[in-house]
Amino acid sequence: MNGASAGTASAWLRWRQRSKVAREERPDGSDSSDAGWQSWVVDPAERLYYIWLQLMVLPVVYNWVVIILRTCFPSIAMGYLAMWLALDYASDLMYAVDMIIALRSGYLEQGILIKDPDRLKSRYLRSRRFFRDLASIMPTDLFYLVFGIRAAAVRINRLLRTPRLNEALDRMETRTSYPNTFRISKLMIYIFVLIHWNACLYFALSDYIGFGSDGWVYPNISDPEFASTRRQYFYCFWFSAQIFTTVGDTPLPGQEEAFLFMIADLLIAVLVFASIVGNVGNVITSLRDRDNVFFPNHELVKNYLRSHHISKELRQRIDNWYQHLHINKKIMRENEILQQLPLHLRTEIAVSVHLPTLSKVTIFKSCEKSLLEELVLKLTPQVFSPGEYVCRKGDVGHEMYIIKEGKLAVVADDGVTEFAVLSAGNFFGEISILNIKGNKSGNRRTANIRSVGYSDLFGLSKEDLTDVLSEYPAAKRHLEEKGRQILTKMGMLDDAGAMEGGGAQEVGIKIGVLESSLDALQTKLARLMAEAESSNRKMEARVALLESELEASRGRQVEVGGAGAEPPGDARWSGVGQEAADQQEDVEGEEGRAGGELDSEDRVENKMTHRGLVSSFMK
């Protein structure tokens, strides 16, 4: 409750601060509390809404438990009447406040939180939830005047607020760190309420049949042993639990009403037993699946070792390794677990967990953050047992290691002499995963490294690093340069090999530049060819137009010649020649604009071709 109160107070202070800022930004500078209230909206994703749902569990559960209790046990209803009435109207007040919060609760539309008070009000008032909430808070207590103050059943409409309880439990299940335990607890609460209702109805039915009339009903309350209210409730609850769990023999009913009650109870008991078995089975299956995801399957490995007659000493080492994983909760399959999340969330988790460790590696310092974010997704956790060699001198290095926890010793070939001890935060093997020309070790390990105790390491393979660096050529050159500097300090860099590698690298760079230039030239050539083809199509269309116009001109001259004297030869074709010359100039101008990127010789050749075609048609 302290955490809930603190969260509520913090949310209230944030709301007050937002209201203050809104008032300061108003043009008139007025301090109106109505303006703050009108703009107040509850975000269902915020902690304030979650805390309120937790508080709403109390009145809903109270009504579910107390209404039936007061209805069936008159002594309980009248013995604590003042307390019941105070709690009744306190729960009614919370119901009313809940309607106000529902009226101000935002909702998502196309992924955007709607905060418009008018839209929120309209949406809530037109929903079924509003009518259900309204019915649950109607003043049915007025029926006390008709049925008496002990008739708590008139408040049965308060149970209509049960969907609020389901919403609260669902939210709590998604937020709890122990969902399986929460599911079992929720099931037990449901079963308790069911047994409680059945116990109350059993006592009411016994009162209707007659206390002590037979061995099935509640004993006669005139007997001092069964007269107390506490004894009445506990006896009925025990009797109801016996029926639902079917663990004890119950007396044979003597009345038809009792038979019907037992039949209904036994049918419900079958459902209760099935739900208990099913839920517990689901929890056990979920726990087993979780263990299979978190840890390797030990049974499969044990069967394999047993079938191949592996030595007892090696099997004991493997058993100790598995035992260490389970006792200390070492998770070996992080990537498989996080596969359930989208990529950006996996990256954020990996960055928060592994980026500080990866940033300590010398060759990765000063690298851009995006490169490191991709590398952290490639880190794989590994656990080494005491005395186990992580790497041996002369082995080909395929991955580098970063020490998360534990100690590793750099030992001589005899396995006894220790040169140094590496602890958490140290790293080794970073040079072996970079193909640096001139490396005298040839990407082989230069030392023997053995785990002193149980050691937790992060491994980064050469293949993963190569895949990531393929997208970051500048970072690749930077890492190789830093690697050469480290090898130079260690005296393990061959200058001739480095120069050869540098020359080969320069040749590769030049080849890349030439390939890029060739691609650019090919693109330009394709564009010029397309433009030339377009110019040819336009020229053909223009020539066709000239032909049609020449034919039409000849037809008109023939008609004129038949009607009058034939004009001189030069005058006869002068109009046509002038029109053809104009068309020729249009063609030349169009071709000049379309073929702007062609050289001058091609344009001259095109113009001569056009002139020859026009002259041939005029002849």
Beta strands, then each sheet from edge to edge (+ up, - down):
strand 1: 107-109
strand 2: 112-114
strand 3: 380-384
strand 4: 389-391
strand 5: 399-405
strand 6: 408-411
strand 7: 418-422
strand 8: 427-428
strand 9: 448-451
strand 10: 455-461
sheet 1: 1+ 2-
sheet 2: 3+ 10- 5+ 8-
sheet 3: 4+ 9- 6+ 7-
end
